[in-house]
Amino acid sequence: MNKSLVTNLLALIALAAGYWLDQSMLLFAGLFAFSGAITNWLAIHMLFEKVPGLYGSGVIPARFEDFKLGIKSLMMEQFFTTENIDRFLSQEMNSAASIDLKPVIEEIDLEPSFDGLVEVILNSQFGGMLTMMGGQETLAPLKQPFIEKMKQSMLDISQQDEFKQNLKAQLEQPDMLNDIRANVDSIIDQRLSELTPQLVKEIIQKMIREHLGWLVVWGGVFGGVIGVLSALVGVS
């Protein structure tokens, strides 16, 4: 239900009824209620839409760049400060469950490492012996077991407390924290660059229009009360 529309309609009905029934109290109540409701509705409308001749209307689309800078400033100065990033890293690194490098390790291509090992063997004193036994193809069946063993070893190392402490110390270096902030800053800039004035307007409208509708309702209510009081003063 559109609260603004209902409030304005009720005010107009009261205004019309007061006029046709020659009831000054109802007339004043409807007139003042409509005045309060329509004024608040226009004020809300002017936040989002440009109204010709009304200076300051359409403030949200007009100050689009300022809104973007404000959003970025809020996020960087309140959320992604060096202190907050350091605190987050400390909390995460102190939690054993949070250190799970298995997905990363699983994606590592260790075939070049195996090929490098084979090359070292071929260039060593065992190279001639290996050549007599069939060359590097003889080692081919060892590739997959080598890769699996290496990944398991890397995973075991990543779970050691000493590794976690060293990683934590490295991540908490000032240069690292600055790099993280710079990356966050770049991501925010990229996302904000995708915003358009229309999209910003729609986002803000979606968030606050429902609640701003009550301004129209209360404008109508207080306007109606003032109208009744005005009628009573006029009668007295």
C-alpha positions in Angstrom: 0.0 0.0 0.0 1.3 3.5 -0.9 1.1 5.4 2.3 1.7 8.7 0.7 -1.1 8.3 -1.9 -3.6 7.1 0.7 -2.8 10.0 3.1 -3.2 12.6 0.3 -6.4 11.0 -0.9 -7.9 11.0 2.6 -6.9 14.6 3.1 -8.6 15.6 -0.2 -11.7 13.6 0.7 -11.9 15.4 4.0 -11.3 18.7 2.2 -14.0 18.1 -0.3 -16.5 16.8 2.3 -15.9 19.8 4.5 -16.5 22.1 1.5 -19.7 20.4 0.3 -21.1 19.9 3.8 -20.1 23.4 4.8 -18.3 22.0 7.8 -15.4 24.4 8.6 -13.7 22.1 11.0 -13.6 19.3 8.5 -12.6 21.7 5.7 -9.7 23.1 7.7 -8.6 19.6 8.8 -8.6 18.4 5.2 -6.9 21.5 3.9 -4.1 21.5 6.5 -3.7 17.8 6.3 -3.4 17.9 2.5 -0.9 20.8 2.9 1.3 18.9 5.3 1.1 15.7 3.4 1.7 17.1 -0.1 4.6 19.3 1.2 6.4 16.3 2.7 5.7 14.2 -0.4 7.2 16.9 -2.6 10.2 17.2 -0.3 10.8 13.4 -0.6 10.2 13.6 -4.4 12.8 16.4 -4.7 15.5 14.2 -3.1 15.4 11.9 -6.1 14.0 13.9 -9.0 14.8 17.3 -10.6 11.8 19.6 -10.4 12.1 22.6 -12.9 12.3 25.9 -11.1 12.9 24.4 -7.7 16.5 25.0 -6.7 18.1 22.1 -4.8 15.8 19.4 -6.2 17.3 16.1 -7.5 20.1 16.4 -4.9 20.9 12.7 -5.0 21.6 12.3 -8.7 23.1 15.8 -8.9 25.6 15.0 -6.1 26.4 11.6 -7.6 30.2 11.9 -7.5 30.0 13.2 -3.9 28.0 10.2 -2.9 30.6 7.8 -4.4 33.4 9.6 -2.7 31.5 9.5 0.6 30.9 5.7 0.2 34.6 5.1 -0.5 35.7 7.4 2.4 33.4 5.6 4.8 34.7 2.2 3.8 38.4 3.0 3.8 38.4 5.2 6.9 36.0 3.2 9.0 36.2 -0.4 7.9 39.5 -1.0 6.0 41.9 0.9 8.3 45.4 -0.5 8.9 44.4 -1.3 12.4 41.2 -3.2 11.4 43.0 -5.2 8.8 45.8 -6.1 11.3 43.1 -7.1 13.9 41.3 -9.2 11.3 44.5 -11.0 10.2 45.5 -11.6 13.8 42.1 -13.1 14.6 42.1 -15.3 11.5 45.7 -16.4 11.9 45.1 -17.4 15.6 42.3 -19.7 14.5 43.6 -23.0 13.4 40.4 -23.7 11.4 40.9 -20.6 9.4 44.3 -21.7 8.0 43.2 -24.1 5.2 45.5 -23.8 2.3 44.3 -27.1 0.8 42.3 -25.5 -2.0 45.3 -23.4 -2.9 47.7 -26.2 -2.8 45.4 -28.4 -4.9 45.6 -25.9 -7.7 49.4 -25.7 -7.8 50.9 -27.3 -10.9 53.8 -29.4 -9.7 54.6 -31.0 -13.0 57.4 -28.4 -13.8 58.9 -29.4 -10.4 59.0 -33.0 -11.4 60.4 -32.1 -14.8 63.1 -30.1 -13.1 63.9 -33.0 -10.8 64.2 -35.3 -13.8 66.5 -32.8 -15.5 68.7 -32.6 -12.4 69.0 -36.4 -12.4 69.8 -36.6 -16.1 72.6 -34.0 -15.6 74.1 -35.8 -12.6 76.3 -38.8 -12.4 73.2 -41.0 -12.5 72.2 -39.7 -15.9 74.3 -42.2 -17.9 72.9 -45.1 -15.8 69.3 -43.8 -16.3 69.9 -43.5 -20.1 71.0 -47.2 -20.2 67.8 -48.1 -18.4 65.5 -46.4 -20.9 66.0 -42.7 -20.3 63.7 -40.2 -18.6 60.6 -42.2 -19.7 61.6 -44.7 -17.0 60.7 -42.0 -14.4 57.3 -41.2 -15.9 55.4 -43.6 -13.6 56.8 -41.6 -10.6 55.3 -38.3 -11.7 51.8 -38.6 -10.1 53.1 -40.2 -6.9 55.7 -37.4 -6.7 53.0 -34.7 -7.2 50.7 -36.2 -4.6 53.4 -36.6 -2.0 54.6 -33.0 -2.6 51.1 -31.6 -2.1 50.6 -33.6 1.0 53.9 -32.4 2.4 53.0 -28.8 1.6 49.7 -29.2 3.3 51.3 -30.7 6.4 53.8 -27.8 6.5 50.9 -25.3 6.2 49.3 -26.7 9.4 52.4 -26.3 11.5 52.3 -23.6 14.2 55.7 -22.3 13.2 54.5 -21.8 9.6 51.4 -20.0 10.8 53.4 -17.7 13.0 55.8 -16.9 10.2 52.9 -16.3 7.8 51.2 -14.1 10.3 54.4 -12.1 10.9 54.8 -11.6 7.1 51.2 -10.5 6.6 51.5 -8.0 9.4 54.4 -6.2 7.9 53.6 -2.5 7.2 54.3 -2.9 3.5 52.0 -5.9 3.3 49.2 -4.1 5.1 49.6 -1.1 2.8 49.4 -3.4 -0.2 46.2 -4.9 1.1 44.7 -1.5 1.6 45.8 -0.5 -1.9 44.1 -3.6 -3.3 40.9 -2.9 -1.4 41.0 0.7 -2.5 41.4 -0.4 -6.1 38.5 -2.9 -5.8 36.2 -0.3 -4.3 37.2 2.2 -7.1 36.4 -0.5 -9.7 33.0 -1.3 -8.2 32.1 2.4 -7.7 33.0 3.1 -11.3 30.3 0.7 -12.4 27.7 2.7 -10.5 25.5 5.2 -12.5 23.5 8.1 -11.1 20.3 6.1 -11.9 21.5 3.1 -10.0 22.6 5.1 -7.0 19.2 6.8 -6.9 17.4 3.4 -7.1 19.6 1.9 -4.3 18.9 4.8 -2.0 15.2 4.9 -2.9 14.9 1.2 -2.1 16.5 1.7 1.3 14.6 4.7 2.6 11.5 5.3 0.5 9.4 3.0 2.6 10.4 4.8 5.8 10.2 8.2 4.3 6.6 7.5 3.4 5.7 7.9 7.1 6.8 11.6 6.8 3.9 12.1 4.5 1.5 10.3 6.9 2.6 12.3 9.9 2.6 15.5 7.9 -1.0 14.8 7.1 -1.9 13.9 10.7 -0.2 17.0 12.3 -1.6 19.2 9.5 -5.1 17.9 10.2 -4.7 18.5 14.0 -3.5 22.1 13.2 -6.4 22.6 10.9 -8.9 21.5 13.6 -7.2 23.8 16.1 -7.4 26.6 13.6 -11.1 26.0 13.1 -11.7 26.0 16.8 -9.8 29.2 17.3 -11.8 30.7 14.4 -15.1 29.6 16.0 -14.2 31.0 19.4 
